[in-house]
Amino acid sequence: MKKDNDDAMKSDHQMQCIACGSNMETFIERISDDRYGCPGVYSIERCVSCGHMTTTPPLTEEDLPGLYSTYYPRREVDFSAIEREAALVNKPFAAFNRWMAGTDHQGHYLAQPGEKVLDVGCG
């Protein structure tokens, strides 16, 4: 699953959006997983038409089981800690404290009551 060489980052052809078929362009170049420590260097590509984003090099179906079981384990979730954190969401410095703890990467903190949210993921 090692994808950190420069050759893997370069593409000989223009990526096409899987959602609408338009061209993709680099949105963020050469990033790594600084939250969970998954190895590799990736870029984020964004569709010029619909805005869909994806990592490059793309992950394969074969990558996903190992990726999620090794780097994003959920069996150690402390549900009472989640409830305590949810109660503190609107307290002063809550966002800063989540950022410092490395837990401010969840989009649900931005959702307002009554809003519709689409959660796209796998696993």
C-alpha positions as CSV (number, residue, x, y, z in Angstrom):
1,M,0.0,0.0,0.0
2,K,3.1,2.3,-0.1
3,K,2.3,5.2,-2.5
4,D,4.9,7.8,-1.5
5,N,7.1,8.0,-4.5
6,D,7.0,10.9,-7.0
7,D,6.2,8.5,-9.9
8,A,2.9,7.5,-8.3
9,M,2.0,11.2,-7.9
10,K,2.4,11.9,-11.6
11,S,-0.2,10.9,-14.2
12,D,0.4,10.4,-17.9
13,H,-3.2,11.2,-18.6
14,Q,-5.9,13.6,-17.4
15,M,-8.1,12.1,-14.6
16,Q,-11.8,12.1,-15.4
17,C,-14.4,12.7,-12.7
18,I,-16.3,9.5,-11.7
19,A,-19.4,11.5,-11.0
20,C,-19.8,13.6,-14.2
21,G,-16.9,12.7,-16.5
22,S,-15.3,16.1,-16.6
23,N,-11.6,16.8,-16.1
24,M,-10.1,16.8,-12.7
25,E,-7.4,19.3,-11.5
26,T,-5.1,19.2,-8.6
27,F,-6.7,20.9,-5.6
28,I,-4.1,20.0,-2.9
29,E,-0.7,18.6,-3.7
30,R,1.4,16.2,-1.7
31,I,-0.4,15.7,1.6
32,S,-0.1,12.9,4.1
33,D,-2.4,11.5,6.9
34,D,-1.3,13.6,9.9
35,R,-4.3,12.3,12.0
36,Y,-4.0,8.6,12.0
37,G,-0.6,8.0,10.5
38,C,-1.5,6.0,7.4
39,P,1.7,6.0,5.3
40,G,1.9,7.6,1.9
41,V,1.7,10.9,0.1
42,Y,-1.4,11.8,-1.8
43,S,-2.9,14.7,-3.7
44,I,-6.5,15.8,-3.8
45,E,-8.0,16.2,-7.3
46,R,-11.2,18.3,-7.8
47,C,-13.6,18.1,-10.7
48,V,-13.7,21.4,-12.7
49,S,-17.4,21.0,-13.3
50,C,-19.2,19.4,-10.3
51,G,-16.6,19.8,-7.5
52,H,-16.3,16.1,-6.7
53,M,-12.9,15.4,-5.0
54,T,-10.8,12.3,-4.8
55,T,-7.4,11.2,-3.7
56,T,-4.6,10.4,-6.2
57,P,-3.2,7.9,-6.5
58,P,-6.6,6.4,-6.0
59,L,-7.1,3.7,-3.3
60,T,-8.1,0.3,-4.6
61,E,-10.7,-2.1,-3.4
62,E,-7.8,-4.3,-2.1
63,D,-6.4,-1.3,-0.1
64,L,-9.5,-0.6,1.9
65,P,-9.8,-3.5,4.3
66,G,-6.2,-3.2,5.5
67,L,-6.4,0.6,5.6
68,Y,-9.5,0.7,7.8
69,S,-8.5,-2.1,10.1
70,T,-5.0,-0.9,10.6
71,Y,-5.2,2.9,10.6
72,Y,-8.9,3.7,11.4
73,P,-10.0,1.2,14.0
74,R,-13.4,1.8,15.5
75,R,-13.7,-1.1,17.9
76,E,-12.0,1.1,20.6
77,V,-14.7,3.8,20.5
78,D,-15.6,5.3,23.9
79,F,-19.3,6.2,23.4
80,S,-19.5,8.0,26.8
81,A,-16.6,10.2,25.7
82,I,-18.4,11.1,22.5
83,E,-21.5,12.1,24.5
84,R,-19.4,14.2,26.8
85,E,-17.7,15.9,23.8
86,A,-21.0,16.5,22.1
87,A,-22.2,18.4,25.2
88,L,-19.2,20.7,24.9
89,V,-19.5,21.5,21.2
90,N,-20.7,25.1,21.7
91,K,-18.6,25.9,24.7
92,P,-15.8,28.6,24.4
93,F,-12.6,27.2,22.9
94,A,-14.3,23.9,22.0
95,A,-13.2,24.0,18.4
96,F,-9.7,25.0,19.4
97,N,-9.5,22.2,21.9
98,R,-10.7,19.6,19.3
99,W,-8.1,21.0,16.9
100,M,-5.3,20.7,19.5
101,A,-6.4,17.1,20.3
102,G,-6.5,16.2,16.6
103,T,-10.2,15.5,16.6
104,D,-11.6,18.5,14.7
105,H,-11.7,16.6,11.4
106,Q,-15.3,15.5,11.6
107,G,-17.8,17.4,9.5
108,H,-20.7,16.9,11.9
109,Y,-19.4,19.8,14.0
110,L,-20.4,22.2,11.2
111,A,-23.9,20.8,10.7
112,Q,-26.7,22.9,12.2
113,P,-30.0,21.4,13.6
114,G,-32.4,20.7,10.8
115,E,-29.8,20.7,8.0
116,K,-29.5,17.7,5.6
117,V,-26.1,16.1,5.6
118,L,-24.7,13.6,3.1
119,D,-22.1,11.3,4.6
120,V,-20.0,9.7,1.9
121,G,-17.6,7.0,3.1
122,C,-16.9,3.3,3.2
123,G,-16.3,0.7,5.7
